[in-house]
Amino acid sequence: MTLDELLAKLPDNLKEKGQIFGPVVVQMTAQQIQDWLNYVFVGRYTDAYRIYLKAVGMDDLLTEWDKENAAWKKDNEANAAQIAMSNKIALAVCQVMLGVVLAAVGL
């Protein structure tokens, strides 16, 4: 497919974006497009973006993206552990308070 063929298929509201992203899309392999769609459909947007960066030949940016993504993942894992601990503390307090609250309301 050529860029002109792709642009002809787009609705008017996407033609401007087609000018930006279309050249990359028409050079992507069928496998890259399938992988990109699969990632987007399941919410793996970072992986979809990696395919785009690879397709446009931004290997330096892709290397930086991978470093940042690894740092984000590490931070998210640390935050998840902190949130889990906060939830455990809150649950423990609520379990103890339950008896007191039930007594206060006469149950």
C-alpha positions, 0 to 999 in steps of 0.5 A: 500500500502506498501513502496515497492509497492509505490517505484515500481510505482515511476519513477526513478527520484522520487525514492530517494524522495520516500524513504524520504516521502514514509513512511509518505505517506503510513501511511496517511489515504485516507482522509489525502491524499485527503485533502493534494491534495486538499490543494496543488491544490488550493495553500494552501501549509501551510495547506498541510504542516500541514497535513504532520507534523501531519502525522509524529507526529511532534505535537511540531513542529506543535504548533510552525508552527501554532505560526509562521503562525499566526505571518506571517498572522498578518505581511502580513495583516499589509503589505497589509494595508500599500500597500493599503495606498501607492496605494491610495496616489499614485492614488491621486497624479496621479489624480492631476498630470493628469491635469498638464501632459495633459496641458504640452503635449497640451491636 
